Amino acid sequence: MNKIYNPTPDTWASILERPTKTVNDIEQTVKEIFAAVQKDGDVAVSNYTKQFDGVSFDNIEVTATEIDAAVASLPNELKEAIALAKANVEKFHQAQKTSRVSVETAPGVQCWQEKRPIQKVGLYIPGGTAPLFSTVLMLAVPAKIAGCNEIVLCSPPDKNGNINPAILYAANLCGVTKIIKVGGIQAIAGMTFGTQAIPKVYKIFGPGNQYVTVAKQLATQFGVAIDMPAGPSELLVVADDTAVPAFVASDLLSQAEHGTDSQVILVSISKEMMDAVENEIQSQLEVLPRKAIAEKAIANSKLIFIENDAIALDLINEYGPEHFIVCTANNDFYVDGIQNAGSVFIGNYTPESAGDYASGTNHTLPTNGYAKNYSGVNLDSFMKSMTFQKISETGIQNIGKAIEIMAEAEGLQAHKNAVTLRLAQIEKV
Amino acid sequence: MNKIYNPTPDTWASILERPTKTVNDIEQTVKEIFAAVQKDGDVAVSNYTKQFDGVSFDNIEVTATEIDAAVASLPNELKEAIALAKANVEKFHQAQKTSRVSVETAPGVQCWQEKRPIQKVGLYIPGGTAPLFSTVLMLAVPAKIAGCNEIVLCSPPDKNGNINPAILYAANLCGVTKIIKVGGIQAIAGMTFGTQAIPKVYKIFGPGNQYVTVAKQLATQFGVAIDMPAGPSELLVVADDTAVPAFVASDLLSQAEHGTDSQVILVSISKEMMDAVENEIQSQLEVLPRKAIAEKAIANSKLIFIENDAIALDLINEYGPEHFIVCTANNDFYVDGIQNAGSVFIGNYTPESAGDYASGTNHTLPTNGYAKNYSGVNLDSFMKSMTFQKISETGIQNIGKAIEIMAEAEGLQAHKNAVTLRLAQIEKV
């Protein structure tokens, strides 16, 4: 671990720098796969599944029989845990519903804003070592509440051509309309262009490795929206002597086990706390099954001593962490002052895992400093805001003159004319 | 104009196709300019201003003296029109403020969502023939209401090194914090990387030609967010015999005068209305100052006869127009059923110009079919949604078990451990 004491603000940028990724060499591969899927549809998809996932099968859509088997196979204990998490995610996202915003801006000029669901959405759920069924909840639950008609889920098959049963169970429970056994770049390409088996969608959500990330970026060039640009997961904890070192260490480690490129930072105004957390990390690390991964992430982690809370907050806002745990005597100061963070966890009994799984907040959050300009996934991510206006004769008389003057000043005579004709008609009557 | 009668749904996609743009040859230029501005800052910016705008000057930031001169030079009539428009835009966007969404998802588990302003935003306002000071209102007013700290505006200088006084006036009135005389790709690059004179921003808003559009797309690869991908402006009108042909024609023409690539479509269940609108367009077109532009756009326009409202609505949702005017006996049917549109204008006295200038709705809207997956600019465009959670001892006891089970099932032992440690601590006490 790297310990840094009172860094001056001009060094913050380099201290807080995230690892740069080179996407150029990946980009060519991604473009090739996109072109093939656009041209050859399912045939291309099958070829890449064979090549990358090492498996070949006919029907890439998950059947009702497969879902039934998954439902039957899952332990009751896990089903109950998923039910509790789903209920909390539902409560929190249901509460985010907004009603029509309606304003009569001038007499006879009625304007309103409404949100309507994005009709077709695609959810990408990675396979691999950790079957992220929790991400299914985080994406499918708000999609359903938003009212999206078509909710397509793509996830890579294992060597036997199956998707992890917990993923199938969660997808079925949350109202996913179609589950497709396709992963990686070919899944994103399939949802971008549509194939015989994979529906074309309007917006793609979900995490993934760097190939999936670059594929999602490329998808935007073909008219598909994405939830947000992705990067390695990250956690910043600010803790003083009121924090419990063992808890802080466990949170840092739970971030570190995600991947060797995970970002882990402790900021503290207490050198004692920094040392205590460091010791705790070492002892907890020893017994972790994913020790090899966590160890590498921890080696790159940073423990930063800062003189006072005000400077600490500035540094944290400069970083813009995805996850931000606040465990200090001055929690309100940090909570009120944080401008750039994906999700904020407050106090000794609020581990990041709570938000990852079951408290109800969404765990799909902006990484890589994107907390400065992107929201985490929320109900609105599955809707778009539309405006409406209805103007009466009185209304156009009230604002018509202003429109004519402004249109004229912008040199747009036809814009003016659309008003002039109407005003003339009203005067005639 | 192209008249089409009862097209079958399998032909809709080709009938409604927008002109494809090739960005590949532009992309290279954009990348070069980005690299130069990233490397050489203001020196590069100045070189490109000389090359593209044909003007050279020292101080690219607009001074208070220049603003005072602009304020003094603007006719009172125009100032009053701008004041009226600004007041309406303020009312409508102010009403979009949302309060904290707070839910106790389980006893002791308090979750909330808050929106906080994006701290640094950049507004791009094109120069050229039409000085779009109205766009300044549409972007700076919500930025100010959102609470963005730094609102930077870039707009290209004319041959004398000046920005149109109406743009300066509006920018100053709306609380823009810095006005920079830089346009085109170099302006977007400057706001992406920051130079000595141009602040780096977190999100860039505003219209522009295809160079600016590609530059904004490239900016996203450097961590900057953008309002939305842009395309030529477009209008679809659905009108039956209850519409006034002259009004419909004037609306279609006000769209057509934007550019030769503007998209103009009339959908009608009345052949008589189609013919009447066609005649009106011809006669109104003759007297327009921008006739040459409008004529070309109209030549590519489409008048589509559809048998009934239900099919018409399907076709319109398939297209997803930026602007959608509804002038029929069944307005409610269309308003309730429209899923994909940027902004909807209802009835004979609601011209598109009203929304372009003064009704209060935003005129920065998704074109090119992006109404299917993007919102128009609104208050939330200048904010990001963050979540917070605070869990008590009781709270973690209520959801801790579910977290442990799910973390274990995903193979993430450290995530589980963060909860286990806390539960153990509580039991000890």
Boltz contact constraints between the chains, C-beta under 6 A:
constraints:
  - contact:
      token1: [A, 77]
      token2: [B, 405]
      max_distance: 6.0
  - contact:
      token1: [A, 78]
      token2: [B, 405]
      max_distance: 6.0
  - contact:
      token1: [A, 78]
      token2: [B, 409]
      max_distance: 6.0
  - contact:
      token1: [A, 81]
      token2: [B, 402]
      max_distance: 6.0
  - contact:
      token1: [A, 81]
      token2: [B, 405]
      max_distance: 6.0
  - contact:
      token1: [A, 81]
      token2: [B, 406]
      max_distance: 6.0
  - contact:
      token1: [A, 84]
      token2: [B, 402]
      max_distance: 6.0
  - contact:
      token1: [A, 85]
      token2: [B, 402]
      max_distance: 6.0
  - contact:
      token1: [A, 88]
      token2: [B, 105]
      max_distance: 6.0
  - contact:
      token1: [A, 91]
      token2: [B, 103]
      max_distance: 6.0
  - contact:
      token1: [A, 91]
      token2: [B, 105]
      max_distance: 6.0
  - contact:
      token1: [A, 92]
      token2: [B, 103]
      max_distance: 6.0
  - contact:
      token1: [A, 92]
      token2: [B, 105]
      max_distance: 6.0
  - contact:
      token1: [A, 92]
      token2: [B, 111]
      max_distance: 6.0
  - contact:
      token1: [A, 95]
      token2: [B, 101]
      max_distance: 6.0
  - contact:
      token1: [A, 95]
      token2: [B, 103]
      max_distance: 6.0
  - contact:
      token1: [A, 96]
      token2: [B, 101]
      max_distance: 6.0
  - contact:
      token1: [A, 101]
      token2: [B, 95]
      max_distance: 6.0
  - contact:
      token1: [A, 101]
      token2: [B, 96]
      max_distance: 6.0
  - contact:
      token1: [A, 103]
      token2: [B, 91]
      max_distance: 6.0
  - contact:
      token1: [A, 103]
      token2: [B, 92]
      max_distance: 6.0
  - contact:
      token1: [A, 103]
      token2: [B, 95]
      max_distance: 6.0
  - contact:
      token1: [A, 105]
      token2: [B, 88]
      max_distance: 6.0
  - contact:
      token1: [A, 105]
      token2: [B, 91]
      max_distance: 6.0
  - contact:
      token1: [A, 105]
      token2: [B, 92]
      max_distance: 6.0
  - contact:
      token1: [A, 105]
      token2: [B, 360]
      max_distance: 6.0
  - contact:
      token1: [A, 109]
      token2: [B, 359]
      max_distance: 6.0
  - contact:
      token1: [A, 111]
      token2: [B, 92]
      max_distance: 6.0
  - contact:
      token1: [A, 111]
      token2: [B, 359]
      max_distance: 6.0
  - contact:
      token1: [A, 111]
      token2: [B, 360]
      max_distance: 6.0
  - contact:
      token1: [A, 111]
      token2: [B, 361]
      max_distance: 6.0
  - contact:
      token1: [A, 116]
      token2: [B, 339]
      max_distance: 6.0
  - contact:
      token1: [A, 118]
      token2: [B, 373]
      max_distance: 6.0
  - contact:
      token1: [A, 119]
      token2: [B, 339]
      max_distance: 6.0
  - contact:
      token1: [A, 130]
      token2: [B, 410]
      max_distance: 6.0
  - contact:
      token1: [A, 130]
      token2: [B, 411]
      max_distance: 6.0
  - contact:
      token1: [A, 134]
      token2: [B, 406]
      max_distance: 6.0
  - contact:
      token1: [A, 166]
      token2: [B, 409]
      max_distance: 6.0
  - contact:
      token1: [A, 202]
      token2: [B, 372]
      max_distance: 6.0
  - contact:
      token1: [A, 202]
      token2: [B, 373]
      max_distance: 6.0
  - contact:
      token1: [A, 203]
      token2: [B, 373]
      max_distance: 6.0
  - contact:
      token1: [A, 225]
      token2: [B, 373]
      max_distance: 6.0
  - contact:
      token1: [A, 246]
      token2: [B, 421]
      max_distance: 6.0
  - contact:
      token1: [A, 250]
      token2: [B, 417]
      max_distance: 6.0
  - contact:
      token1: [A, 250]
      token2: [B, 418]
      max_distance: 6.0
  - contact:
      token1: [A, 250]
      token2: [B, 421]
      max_distance: 6.0
  - contact:
      token1: [A, 251]
      token2: [B, 418]
      max_distance: 6.0
  - contact:
      token1: [A, 253]
      token2: [B, 414]
      max_distance: 6.0
  - contact:
      token1: [A, 254]
      token2: [B, 414]
      max_distance: 6.0
  - contact:
      token1: [A, 254]
      token2: [B, 415]
      max_distance: 6.0
  - contact:
      token1: [A, 254]
      token2: [B, 418]
      max_distance: 6.0
  - contact:
      token1: [A, 257]
      token2: [B, 414]
      max_distance: 6.0
  - contact:
      token1: [A, 288]
      token2: [B, 413]
      max_distance: 6.0
  - contact:
      token1: [A, 288]
      token2: [B, 414]
      max_distance: 6.0
  - contact:
      token1: [A, 289]
      token2: [B, 413]
      max_distance: 6.0
  - contact:
      token1: [A, 339]
      token2: [B, 116]
      max_distance: 6.0
  - contact:
      token1: [A, 339]
      token2: [B, 119]
      max_distance: 6.0
  - contact:
      token1: [A, 341]
      token2: [B, 386]
      max_distance: 6.0
  - contact:
      token1: [A, 343]
      token2: [B, 387]
      max_distance: 6.0
  - contact:
      token1: [A, 344]
      token2: [B, 388]
      max_distance: 6.0
  - contact:
      token1: [A, 345]
      token2: [B, 389]
      max_distance: 6.0
  - contact:
      token1: [A, 346]
      token2: [B, 390]
      max_distance: 6.0
  - contact:
      token1: [A, 347]
      token2: [B, 390]
      max_distance: 6.0
  - contact:
      token1: [A, 349]
      token2: [B, 391]
      max_distance: 6.0
  - contact:
      token1: [A, 349]
      token2: [B, 393]
      max_distance: 6.0
  - contact:
      token1: [A, 349]
      token2: [B, 396]
      max_distance: 6.0
  - contact:
      token1: [A, 349]
      token2: [B, 422]
      max_distance: 6.0
  - contact:
      token1: [A, 350]
      token2: [B, 389]
      max_distance: 6.0
  - contact:
      token1: [A, 350]
      token2: [B, 390]
      max_distance: 6.0
  - contact:
      token1: [A, 350]
      token2: [B, 391]
      max_distance: 6.0
  - contact:
      token1: [A, 351]
      token2: [B, 418]
      max_distance: 6.0
  - contact:
      token1: [A, 351]
      token2: [B, 419]
      max_distance: 6.0
  - contact:
      token1: [A, 353]
      token2: [B, 403]
      max_distance: 6.0
  - contact:
      token1: [A, 353]
      token2: [B, 415]
      max_distance: 6.0
  - contact:
      token1: [A, 353]
      token2: [B, 418]
      max_distance: 6.0
  - contact:
      token1: [A, 353]
      token2: [B, 419]
      max_distance: 6.0
  - contact:
      token1: [A, 354]
      token2: [B, 391]
      max_distance: 6.0
  - contact:
      token1: [A, 355]
      token2: [B, 389]
      max_distance: 6.0
  - contact:
      token1: [A, 357]
      token2: [B, 403]
      max_distance: 6.0
  - contact:
      token1: [A, 357]
      token2: [B, 406]
      max_distance: 6.0
  - contact:
      token1: [A, 358]
      token2: [B, 399]
      max_distance: 6.0
  - contact:
      token1: [A, 358]
      token2: [B, 402]
      max_distance: 6.0
  - contact:
      token1: [A, 358]
      token2: [B, 403]
      max_distance: 6.0
  - contact:
      token1: [A, 359]
      token2: [B, 109]
      max_distance: 6.0
  - contact:
      token1: [A, 359]
      token2: [B, 111]
      max_distance: 6.0
  - contact:
      token1: [A, 359]
      token2: [B, 389]
      max_distance: 6.0
  - contact:
      token1: [A, 360]
      token2: [B, 105]
      max_distance: 6.0
  - contact:
      token1: [A, 360]
      token2: [B, 111]
      max_distance: 6.0
  - contact:
      token1: [A, 361]
      token2: [B, 111]
      max_distance: 6.0
  - contact:
      token1: [A, 361]
      token2: [B, 387]
      max_distance: 6.0
  - contact:
      token1: [A, 361]
      token2: [B, 389]
      max_distance: 6.0
  - contact:
      token1: [A, 372]
      token2: [B, 202]
      max_distance: 6.0
  - contact:
      token1: [A, 373]
      token2: [B, 118]
      max_distance: 6.0
  - contact:
      token1: [A, 373]
      token2: [B, 202]
      max_distance: 6.0
  - contact:
      token1: [A, 373]
      token2: [B, 203]
      max_distance: 6.0
  - contact:
      token1: [A, 373]
      token2: [B, 225]
      max_distance: 6.0
  - contact:
      token1: [A, 375]
      token2: [B, 384]
      max_distance: 6.0
  - contact:
      token1: [A, 375]
      token2: [B, 385]
      max_distance: 6.0
  - contact:
      token1: [A, 378]
      token2: [B, 385]
      max_distance: 6.0
  - contact:
      token1: [A, 384]
      token2: [B, 374]
      max_distance: 6.0
  - contact:
      token1: [A, 384]
      token2: [B, 375]
      max_distance: 6.0
  - contact:
      token1: [A, 385]
      token2: [B, 375]
      max_distance: 6.0
  - contact:
      token1: [A, 385]
      token2: [B, 378]
      max_distance: 6.0
  - contact:
      token1: [A, 386]
      token2: [B, 341]
      max_distance: 6.0
  - contact:
      token1: [A, 387]
      token2: [B, 343]
      max_distance: 6.0
  - contact:
      token1: [A, 387]
      token2: [B, 361]
      max_distance: 6.0
  - contact:
      token1: [A, 388]
      token2: [B, 344]
      max_distance: 6.0
  - contact:
      token1: [A, 389]
      token2: [B, 345]
      max_distance: 6.0
  - contact:
      token1: [A, 389]
      token2: [B, 350]
      max_distance: 6.0
  - contact:
      token1: [A, 389]
      token2: [B, 355]
      max_distance: 6.0
  - contact:
      token1: [A, 389]
      token2: [B, 359]
      max_distance: 6.0
  - contact:
      token1: [A, 389]
      token2: [B, 361]
      max_distance: 6.0
  - contact:
      token1: [A, 390]
      token2: [B, 346]
      max_distance: 6.0
  - contact:
      token1: [A, 390]
      token2: [B, 347]
      max_distance: 6.0
  - contact:
      token1: [A, 390]
      token2: [B, 350]
      max_distance: 6.0
  - contact:
      token1: [A, 391]
      token2: [B, 349]
      max_distance: 6.0
  - contact:
      token1: [A, 391]
      token2: [B, 350]
      max_distance: 6.0
  - contact:
      token1: [A, 391]
      token2: [B, 354]
      max_distance: 6.0
  - contact:
      token1: [A, 393]
      token2: [B, 349]
      max_distance: 6.0
  - contact:
      token1: [A, 396]
      token2: [B, 349]
      max_distance: 6.0
  - contact:
      token1: [A, 399]
      token2: [B, 358]
      max_distance: 6.0
  - contact:
      token1: [A, 402]
      token2: [B, 81]
      max_distance: 6.0
  - contact:
      token1: [A, 402]
      token2: [B, 84]
      max_distance: 6.0
  - contact:
      token1: [A, 402]
      token2: [B, 85]
      max_distance: 6.0
  - contact:
      token1: [A, 402]
      token2: [B, 358]
      max_distance: 6.0
  - contact:
      token1: [A, 403]
      token2: [B, 353]
      max_distance: 6.0
  - contact:
      token1: [A, 403]
      token2: [B, 357]
      max_distance: 6.0
  - contact:
      token1: [A, 403]
      token2: [B, 358]
      max_distance: 6.0
  - contact:
      token1: [A, 405]
      token2: [B, 77]
      max_distance: 6.0
  - contact:
      token1: [A, 405]
      token2: [B, 78]
      max_distance: 6.0
  - contact:
      token1: [A, 405]
      token2: [B, 81]
      max_distance: 6.0
  - contact:
      token1: [A, 406]
      token2: [B, 81]
      max_distance: 6.0
  - contact:
      token1: [A, 406]
      token2: [B, 134]
      max_distance: 6.0
  - contact:
      token1: [A, 406]
      token2: [B, 357]
      max_distance: 6.0
  - contact:
      token1: [A, 409]
      token2: [B, 78]
      max_distance: 6.0
  - contact:
      token1: [A, 409]
      token2: [B, 166]
      max_distance: 6.0
  - contact:
      token1: [A, 410]
      token2: [B, 130]
      max_distance: 6.0
  - contact:
      token1: [A, 411]
      token2: [B, 130]
      max_distance: 6.0
  - contact:
      token1: [A, 413]
      token2: [B, 288]
      max_distance: 6.0
  - contact:
      token1: [A, 413]
      token2: [B, 289]
      max_distance: 6.0
  - contact:
      token1: [A, 414]
      token2: [B, 253]
      max_distance: 6.0
  - contact:
      token1: [A, 414]
      token2: [B, 254]
      max_distance: 6.0
  - contact:
      token1: [A, 414]
      token2: [B, 257]
      max_distance: 6.0
  - contact:
      token1: [A, 414]
      token2: [B, 288]
      max_distance: 6.0
  - contact:
      token1: [A, 415]
      token2: [B, 254]
      max_distance: 6.0
  - contact:
      token1: [A, 415]
      token2: [B, 353]
      max_distance: 6.0
  - contact:
      token1: [A, 417]
      token2: [B, 250]
      max_distance: 6.0
  - contact:
      token1: [A, 418]
      token2: [B, 250]
      max_distance: 6.0
  - contact:
      token1: [A, 418]
      token2: [B, 251]
      max_distance: 6.0
  - contact:
      token1: [A, 418]
      token2: [B, 254]
      max_distance: 6.0
  - contact:
      token1: [A, 418]
      token2: [B, 351]
      max_distance: 6.0
  - contact:
      token1: [A, 418]
      token2: [B, 353]
      max_distance: 6.0
  - contact:
      token1: [A, 419]
      token2: [B, 351]
      max_distance: 6.0
  - contact:
      token1: [A, 419]
      token2: [B, 353]
      max_distance: 6.0
  - contact:
      token1: [A, 421]
      token2: [B, 246]
      max_distance: 6.0
  - contact:
      token1: [A, 421]
      token2: [B, 250]
      max_distance: 6.0
  - contact:
      token1: [A, 422]
      token2: [B, 349]
      max_distance: 6.0
